[in-house]
Amino acid sequence: MTIELYTWSTPNGRKVSIMLEEVGLPYDVFPINITSGEQFAPAFLKISPNNRIPAIRDRDTGLTLFESGAILMYLAQKTGQLWPPQGDAHWRTVEWLMWQMGGFGPMLGQAHHFLKYNPGKAPYAEERYGAEATRLWGVLDRRLGESEYVAGDYSIADITIFPWACRFGWQRIDIDEFPNAKRWYQLIAARPAARRGYIVPDKSSPIPLV
């Protein structure tokens, strides 16, 4: 029983390797170098029609999946771990997973583009996405003032958010201004599986410490 993981050293790529380490499924890693265009290769297109990492193939079933949120849900359901199967906790987990997929990922990705890679070129965009990054961190911090983890217990909701939170420096976020989020960040950063999974795409880049 082995999962084929197609990945690179992005927050979305790191989600899946963290998940695989947490649930203990064996997996083989196939790097897809997105800086050299490997994501556009016809063979990868058959696995990931959107030409993006991460993607997986389950050798047990032959199923292929792209989109990190879908992959986490699949692995959680396959193993019966990190996603309550029913009730309020099930939907709270989905809620925060969707929050990341719809906001905390794409908006912070825009912040990375303008604040880290293209500073000084588009002041309006820097202001817009910098402000949105701060707002989203505030949402996360308020939630974590109410709950140890975002959906109650540690779950795929935390795993999907955490690698994006790890790039707080790229977002010009002072994590000390968000003490509840910082506490949560330190909890996850201390998990052996999270540490192992985070470096799978790039062993030279461990979890940033705070």
HUBEL-V793532 format. One record per backbone hydrogen bond with DSSP energy under -0.5 kcal/mol. CO is the residue of the C=O (numbers start at 0). NH is the residue of the N-H. If there is no record, write none. Layout:
CO:NH + CO:NH
This chain:
1:58 + 2:4 + 2:27 + 3:5 + 3:56 + 4:6 + 4:29 + 5:53 + 5:54 + 6:31 + 7:9 + 9:13 + 10:14 + 11:15 + 12:16 + 13:17 + 14:18 + 15:19 + 16:20 + 17:21 + 18:22 + 19:23 + 19:24 + 25:2 + 27:4 + 28:30 + 29:6 + 30:32 + 31:33 + 32:35 + 32:37 + 36:39 + 37:40 + 40:44 + 41:45 + 42:46 + 43:46 + 43:47 + 47:50 + 53:66 + 54:5 + 55:64 + 56:3 + 56:58 + 57:60 + 57:61 + 62:57 + 64:55 + 66:70 + 67:71 + 68:72 + 69:73 + 70:74 + 71:75 + 72:76 + 73:77 + 74:78 + 75:79 + 75:80 + 81:155 + 85:89 + 86:90 + 87:91 + 88:92 + 89:93 + 90:94 + 91:95 + 92:96 + 93:97 + 94:98 + 95:99 + 96:100 + 97:101 + 98:102 + 98:103 + 99:104 + 102:106 + 102:107 + 104:108 + 105:109 + 106:110 + 107:111 + 108:112 + 109:113 + 110:114 + 110:115 + 111:115 + 111:116 + 112:117 + 117:120 + 121:125 + 122:126 + 123:127 + 124:128 + 125:129 + 126:130 + 127:131 + 128:132 + 129:133 + 130:134 + 131:135 + 132:136 + 133:137 + 134:138 + 135:139 + 136:140 + 137:141 + 138:142 + 139:143 + 140:144 + 141:144 + 142:145 + 142:146 + 148:151 + 150:152 + 151:148 + 154:157 + 154:158 + 155:159 + 156:160 + 157:161 + 158:162 + 160:163 + 160:164 + 161:165 + 163:166 + 164:167 + 166:169 + 166:170 + 167:172 + 168:171 + 172:174 + 173:176 + 174:177 + 177:181 + 178:182 + 179:183 + 180:184 + 181:185 + 182:186 + 183:187 + 184:188 + 185:189 + 187:190 + 190:194 + 191:195 + 192:196 + 193:197 + 194:198 + 196:199 + 201:204
